[in-house]
């Protein structure tokens, strides 16, 4: 059991190492676009969360009579 867990961990670390080296080969335009997309996604997620909280608060206030 321990040998199989160890081999899985070593394989995962090797895979992440390959992904890191592949990411390093990207041009700066690509990395900038990826980081911009991540920022836009986080902003959109925050807006959706705020709308959902607003809807829940509105329902809660209407129900509290």
Backbone as XML, in Angstrom:
<?xml version="1.0"?>
<chain id="A" units="angstrom">
  <residue number="1" name="UNK">
    <atom name="N" x="0.831" y="-1.203" z="0.000"/>
    <atom name="CA" x="0.000" y="0.000" z="0.000"/>
    <atom name="C" x="0.863" y="1.249" z="0.000"/>
  </residue>
  <residue number="2" name="UNK">
    <atom name="N" x="1.886" y="1.247" z="0.852"/>
    <atom name="CA" x="2.736" y="2.431" z="0.967"/>
    <atom name="C" x="3.513" y="2.695" z="-0.312"/>
  </residue>
  <residue number="3" name="UNK">
    <atom name="N" x="3.939" y="1.626" z="-0.987"/>
    <atom name="CA" x="4.694" y="1.803" z="-2.218"/>
    <atom name="C" x="3.814" y="2.406" z="-3.309"/>
  </residue>
  <residue number="4" name="UNK">
    <atom name="N" x="2.551" y="2.021" z="-3.373"/>
    <atom name="CA" x="1.684" y="2.565" z="-4.409"/>
    <atom name="C" x="1.373" y="4.041" z="-4.136"/>
  </residue>
  <residue number="5" name="UNK">
    <atom name="N" x="1.185" y="4.420" z="-2.889"/>
    <atom name="CA" x="0.944" y="5.824" z="-2.552"/>
    <atom name="C" x="2.180" y="6.653" z="-2.872"/>
  </residue>
  <residue number="6" name="UNK">
    <atom name="N" x="3.338" y="6.122" z="-2.561"/>
    <atom name="CA" x="4.580" y="6.824" z="-2.846"/>
    <atom name="C" x="4.759" y="7.018" z="-4.336"/>
  </residue>
  <residue number="7" name="UNK">
    <atom name="N" x="4.453" y="5.990" z="-5.112"/>
    <atom name="CA" x="4.615" y="6.114" z="-6.567"/>
    <atom name="C" x="3.626" y="7.117" z="-7.146"/>
  </residue>
  <residue number="8" name="UNK">
    <atom name="N" x="2.425" y="7.191" z="-6.591"/>
    <atom name="CA" x="1.442" y="8.169" z="-7.059"/>
    <atom name="C" x="1.917" y="9.576" z="-6.741"/>
  </residue>
  <residue number="9" name="UNK">
    <atom name="N" x="2.447" y="9.782" z="-5.548"/>
    <atom name="CA" x="2.945" y="11.104" z="-5.154"/>
    <atom name="C" x="4.118" y="11.516" z="-6.031"/>
  </residue>
  <residue number="10" name="UNK">
    <atom name="N" x="5.029" y="10.611" z="-6.277"/>
    <atom name="CA" x="6.185" y="10.927" z="-7.118"/>
    <atom name="C" x="5.749" y="11.224" z="-8.537"/>
  </residue>
  <residue number="11" name="UNK">
    <atom name="N" x="4.783" y="10.463" z="-9.048"/>
    <atom name="CA" x="4.273" y="10.721" z="-10.399"/>
    <atom name="C" x="3.599" y="12.079" z="-10.485"/>
  </residue>
  <residue number="12" name="UNK">
    <atom name="N" x="2.821" y="12.429" z="-9.468"/>
    <atom name="CA" x="2.140" y="13.732" z="-9.464"/>
    <atom name="C" x="3.158" y="14.868" z="-9.406"/>
  </residue>
  <residue number="13" name="UNK">
    <atom name="N" x="4.177" y="14.733" z="-8.591"/>
    <atom name="CA" x="5.211" y="15.770" z="-8.511"/>
    <atom name="C" x="5.950" y="15.922" z="-9.832"/>
  </residue>
  <residue number="14" name="UNK">
    <atom name="N" x="6.218" y="14.816" z="-10.495"/>
    <atom name="CA" x="6.878" y="14.876" z="-11.800"/>
    <atom name="C" x="5.983" y="15.561" z="-12.820"/>
  </residue>
  <residue number="15" name="UNK">
    <atom name="N" x="4.704" y="15.267" z="-12.773"/>
    <atom name="CA" x="3.756" y="15.882" z="-13.700"/>
    <atom name="C" x="3.666" y="17.386" z="-13.464"/>
  </residue>
  <residue number="16" name="UNK">
    <atom name="N" x="3.622" y="17.804" z="-12.195"/>
    <atom name="CA" x="3.583" y="19.235" z="-11.892"/>
    <atom name="C" x="4.884" y="19.920" z="-12.304"/>
  </residue>
  <residue number="17" name="UNK">
    <atom name="N" x="5.986" y="19.210" z="-12.187"/>
    <atom name="CA" x="7.258" y="19.767" z="-12.637"/>
    <atom name="C" x="7.278" y="19.985" z="-14.137"/>
  </residue>
  <residue number="18" name="UNK">
    <atom name="N" x="6.710" y="19.051" z="-14.889"/>
    <atom name="CA" x="6.617" y="19.219" z="-16.338"/>
    <atom name="C" x="5.680" y="20.361" z="-16.699"/>
  </residue>
  <residue number="19" name="UNK">
    <atom name="N" x="4.593" y="20.497" z="-15.967"/>
    <atom name="CA" x="3.648" y="21.583" z="-16.242"/>
    <atom name="C" x="4.300" y="22.931" z="-15.962"/>
  </residue>
  <residue number="20" name="UNK">
    <atom name="N" x="5.103" y="23.011" z="-14.932"/>
    <atom name="CA" x="5.784" y="24.266" z="-14.606"/>
    <atom name="C" x="6.783" y="24.640" z="-15.689"/>
  </residue>
  <residue number="21" name="UNK">
    <atom name="N" x="7.516" y="23.667" z="-16.191"/>
    <atom name="CA" x="8.474" y="23.976" z="-17.241"/>
    <atom name="C" x="7.765" y="24.327" z="-18.543"/>
  </residue>
  <residue number="22" name="UNK">
    <atom name="N" x="6.608" y="23.731" z="-18.782"/>
    <atom name="CA" x="5.843" y="24.069" z="-19.982"/>
    <atom name="C" x="5.282" y="25.475" z="-19.866"/>
  </residue>
  <residue number="23" name="UNK">
    <atom name="N" x="4.895" y="25.881" z="-18.673"/>
    <atom name="CA" x="4.372" y="27.220" z="-18.457"/>
    <atom name="C" x="5.474" y="28.261" z="-18.638"/>
  </residue>
  <residue number="24" name="UNK">
    <atom name="N" x="6.691" y="27.918" z="-18.303"/>
    <atom name="CA" x="7.790" y="28.863" z="-18.423"/>
    <atom name="C" x="8.116" y="29.177" z="-19.876"/>
  </residue>
  <residue number="25" name="UNK">
    <atom name="N" x="7.722" y="28.307" z="-20.806"/>
    <atom name="CA" x="8.042" y="28.506" z="-22.214"/>
    <atom name="C" x="7.051" y="29.428" z="-22.921"/>
  </residue>
  <residue number="26" name="UNK">
    <atom name="N" x="5.990" y="29.838" z="-22.238"/>
    <atom name="CA" x="4.997" y="30.708" z="-22.852"/>
    <atom name="C" x="5.524" y="32.135" z="-22.977"/>
  </residue>
  <residue number="27" name="UNK">
    <atom name="N" x="5.031" y="32.828" z="-23.967"/>
    <atom name="CA" x="5.446" y="34.218" z="-24.132"/>
    <atom name="C" x="4.755" y="35.092" z="-23.094"/>
  </residue>
  <residue number="28" name="UNK">
    <atom name="N" x="5.247" y="36.297" z="-22.940"/>
    <atom name="CA" x="4.684" y="37.195" z="-21.935"/>
    <atom name="C" x="3.269" y="37.627" z="-22.294"/>
  </residue>
  <residue number="29" name="UNK">
    <atom name="N" x="2.955" y="37.686" z="-23.589"/>
    <atom name="CA" x="1.592" y="38.047" z="-23.991"/>
    <atom name="C" x="0.584" y="37.002" z="-23.516"/>
  </residue>
  <residue number="30" name="UNK">
    <atom name="N" x="0.961" y="35.743" z="-23.606"/>
    <atom name="CA" x="0.060" y="34.665" z="-23.200"/>
    <atom name="C" x="-0.130" y="34.679" z="-21.689"/>
  </residue>
  <residue number="31" name="UNK">
    <atom name="N" x="0.944" y="34.812" z="-20.943"/>
    <atom name="CA" x="0.820" y="34.832" z="-19.490"/>
    <atom name="C" x="0.035" y="36.051" z="-19.019"/>
  </residue>
  <residue number="32" name="UNK">
    <atom name="N" x="0.191" y="37.176" z="-19.696"/>
    <atom name="CA" x="-0.587" y="38.366" z="-19.356"/>
    <atom name="C" x="-2.057" y="38.137" z="-19.634"/>
  </residue>
  <residue number="33" name="UNK">
    <atom name="N" x="-2.377" y="37.511" z="-20.747"/>
    <atom name="CA" x="-3.773" y="37.217" z="-21.086"/>
    <atom name="C" x="-4.388" y="36.246" z="-20.087"/>
  </residue>
  <residue number="34" name="UNK">
    <atom name="N" x="-3.625" y="35.255" z="-19.656"/>
    <atom name="CA" x="-4.127" y="34.289" z="-18.682"/>
    <atom name="C" x="-4.395" y="34.968" z="-17.343"/>
  </residue>
  <residue number="35" name="UNK">
    <atom name="N" x="-3.471" y="35.815" z="-16.899"/>
    <atom name="CA" x="-3.686" y="36.492" z="-15.622"/>
    <atom name="C" x="-4.832" y="37.489" z="-15.703"/>
  </residue>
  <residue number="36" name="UNK">
    <atom name="N" x="-5.003" y="38.137" z="-16.850"/>
    <atom name="CA" x="-6.136" y="39.050" z="-17.031"/>
    <atom name="C" x="-7.447" y="38.283" z="-17.005"/>
  </residue>
  <residue number="37" name="UNK">
    <atom name="N" x="-7.482" y="37.121" z="-17.641"/>
    <atom name="CA" x="-8.690" y="36.297" z="-17.641"/>
    <atom name="C" x="-9.005" y="35.809" z="-16.234"/>
  </residue>
  <residue number="38" name="UNK">
    <atom name="N" x="-7.991" y="35.475" z="-15.470"/>
    <atom name="CA" x="-8.220" y="35.035" z="-14.092"/>
    <atom name="C" x="-8.787" y="36.174" z="-13.253"/>
  </residue>
  <residue number="39" name="UNK">
    <atom name="N" x="-8.282" y="37.378" z="-13.449"/>
    <atom name="CA" x="-8.791" y="38.542" z="-12.719"/>
    <atom name="C" x="-10.240" y="38.825" z="-13.111"/>
  </residue>
  <residue number="40" name="UNK">
    <atom name="N" x="-10.534" y="38.748" z="-14.401"/>
    <atom name="CA" x="-11.905" y="38.963" z="-14.862"/>
    <atom name="C" x="-12.848" y="37.900" z="-14.304"/>
  </residue>
  <residue number="41" name="UNK">
    <atom name="N" x="-12.384" y="36.672" z="-14.254"/>
    <atom name="CA" x="-13.201" y="35.592" z="-13.696"/>
    <atom name="C" x="-13.478" y="35.792" z="-12.215"/>
  </residue>
  <residue number="42" name="UNK">
    <atom name="N" x="-12.478" y="36.236" z="-11.483"/>
    <atom name="CA" x="-12.674" y="36.496" z="-10.052"/>
    <atom name="C" x="-13.648" y="37.652" z="-9.839"/>
  </residue>
  <residue number="43" name="UNK">
    <atom name="N" x="-13.552" y="38.677" z="-10.678"/>
    <atom name="CA" x="-14.476" y="39.808" z="-10.584"/>
    <atom name="C" x="-15.904" y="39.363" z="-10.881"/>
  </residue>
  <residue number="44" name="UNK">
    <atom name="N" x="-16.071" y="38.575" z="-11.926"/>
    <atom name="CA" x="-17.392" y="38.068" z="-12.283"/>
    <atom name="C" x="-17.956" y="37.182" z="-11.178"/>
  </residue>
  <residue number="45" name="UNK">
    <atom name="N" x="-17.123" y="36.341" z="-10.609"/>
    <atom name="CA" x="-17.567" y="35.487" z="-9.504"/>
    <atom name="C" x="-18.010" y="36.302" z="-8.307"/>
  </residue>
  <residue number="46" name="UNK">
    <atom name="N" x="-17.278" y="37.370" z="-7.999"/>
    <atom name="CA" x="-17.662" y="38.247" z="-6.891"/>
    <atom name="C" x="-18.985" y="38.945" z="-7.145"/>
  </residue>
  <residue number="47" name="UNK">
    <atom name="N" x="-19.198" y="39.383" z="-8.379"/>
    <atom name="CA" x="-20.466" y="40.035" z="-8.715"/>
    <atom name="C" x="-21.640" y="39.063" z="-8.610"/>
  </residue>
  <residue number="48" name="UNK">
    <atom name="N" x="-21.436" y="37.841" z="-9.079"/>
    <atom name="CA" x="-22.498" y="36.831" z="-8.988"/>
    <atom name="C" x="-22.804" y="36.523" z="-7.524"/>
  </residue>
  <residue number="49" name="UNK">
    <atom name="N" x="-21.771" y="36.406" z="-6.715"/>
    <atom name="CA" x="-21.961" y="36.150" z="-5.288"/>
    <atom name="C" x="-22.717" y="37.296" z="-4.626"/>
  </residue>
  <residue number="50" name="UNK">
    <atom name="N" x="-22.387" y="38.537" z="-4.973"/>
    <atom name="CA" x="-23.075" y="39.697" z="-4.400"/>
    <atom name="C" x="-24.544" y="39.706" z="-4.801"/>
  </residue>
  <residue number="51" name="UNK">
    <atom name="N" x="-24.849" y="39.364" z="-6.037"/>
    <atom name="CA" x="-26.250" y="39.312" z="-6.487"/>
    <atom name="C" x="-27.011" y="38.226" z="-5.731"/>
  </residue>
  <residue number="52" name="UNK">
    <atom name="N" x="-26.405" y="37.057" z="-5.571"/>
    <atom name="CA" x="-27.069" y="35.978" z="-4.839"/>
    <atom name="C" x="-27.319" y="36.349" z="-3.386"/>
  </residue>
  <residue number="53" name="UNK">
    <atom name="N" x="-26.363" y="37.010" z="-2.759"/>
    <atom name="CA" x="-26.548" y="37.455" z="-1.373"/>
    <atom name="C" x="-27.645" y="38.512" z="-1.301"/>
  </residue>
  <residue number="54" name="UNK">
    <atom name="N" x="-27.685" y="39.408" z="-2.285"/>
    <atom name="CA" x="-28.740" y="40.419" z="-2.322"/>
    <atom name="C" x="-30.121" y="39.802" z="-2.470"/>
  </residue>
  <residue number="55" name="UNK">
    <atom name="N" x="-30.247" y="38.805" z="-3.333"/>
    <atom name="CA" x="-31.522" y="38.121" z="-3.516"/>
    <atom name="C" x="-31.935" y="37.409" z="-2.229"/>
  </residue>
  <residue number="56" name="UNK">
    <atom name="N" x="-30.998" y="36.727" z="-1.592"/>
    <atom name="CA" x="-31.306" y="36.029" z="-0.342"/>
    <atom name="C" x="-31.718" y="37.010" z="0.746"/>
  </residue>
  <residue number="57" name="UNK">
    <atom name="N" x="-31.037" y="38.148" z="0.838"/>
    <atom name="CA" x="-31.397" y="39.153" z="1.842"/>
    <atom name="C" x="-32.779" y="39.733" z="1.560"/>
  </residue>
  <residue number="58" name="UNK">
    <atom name="N" x="-33.091" y="39.978" z="0.292"/>
    <atom name="CA" x="-34.402" y="40.500" z="-0.070"/>
    <atom name="C" x="-35.500" y="39.504" z="0.302"/>
  </residue>
  <residue number="59" name="UNK">
    <atom name="N" x="-35.288" y="38.223" z="0.014"/>
    <atom name="CA" x="-36.268" y="37.203" z="0.378"/>
    <atom name="C" x="-36.422" y="37.099" z="1.888"/>
  </residue>
  <residue number="60" name="UNK">
    <atom name="N" x="-35.313" y="37.211" z="2.606"/>
    <atom name="CA" x="-35.357" y="37.122" z="4.059"/>
    <atom name="C" x="-36.122" y="38.321" z="4.639"/>
  </residue>
  <residue number="61" name="UNK">
    <atom name="N" x="-35.894" y="39.505" z="4.111"/>
    <atom name="CA" x="-36.596" y="40.685" z="4.611"/>
    <atom name="C" x="-38.094" y="40.642" z="4.280"/>
  </residue>
  <residue number="62" name="UNK">
    <atom name="N" x="-38.446" y="40.123" z="3.129"/>
    <atom name="CA" x="-39.862" y="40.029" z="2.764"/>
    <atom name="C" x="-40.572" y="38.984" z="3.626"/>
  </residue>
  <residue number="63" name="UNK">
    <atom name="N" x="-39.838" y="37.961" z="4.032"/>
    <atom name="CA" x="-40.441" y="36.903" z="4.842"/>
    <atom name="C" x="-40.550" y="37.283" z="6.306"/>
  </residue>
  <residue number="64" name="UNK">
    <atom name="N" x="-39.796" y="38.258" z="6.784"/>
    <atom name="CA" x="-39.824" y="38.667" z="8.191"/>
    <atom name="C" x="-40.908" y="39.705" z="8.412"/>
  </residue>
  <residue number="65" name="UNK">
    <atom name="N" x="-42.126" y="39.251" z="8.692"/>
    <atom name="CA" x="-43.243" y="40.177" z="8.918"/>
    <atom name="C" x="-43.627" y="40.231" z="10.353"/>
  </residue>
</chain>
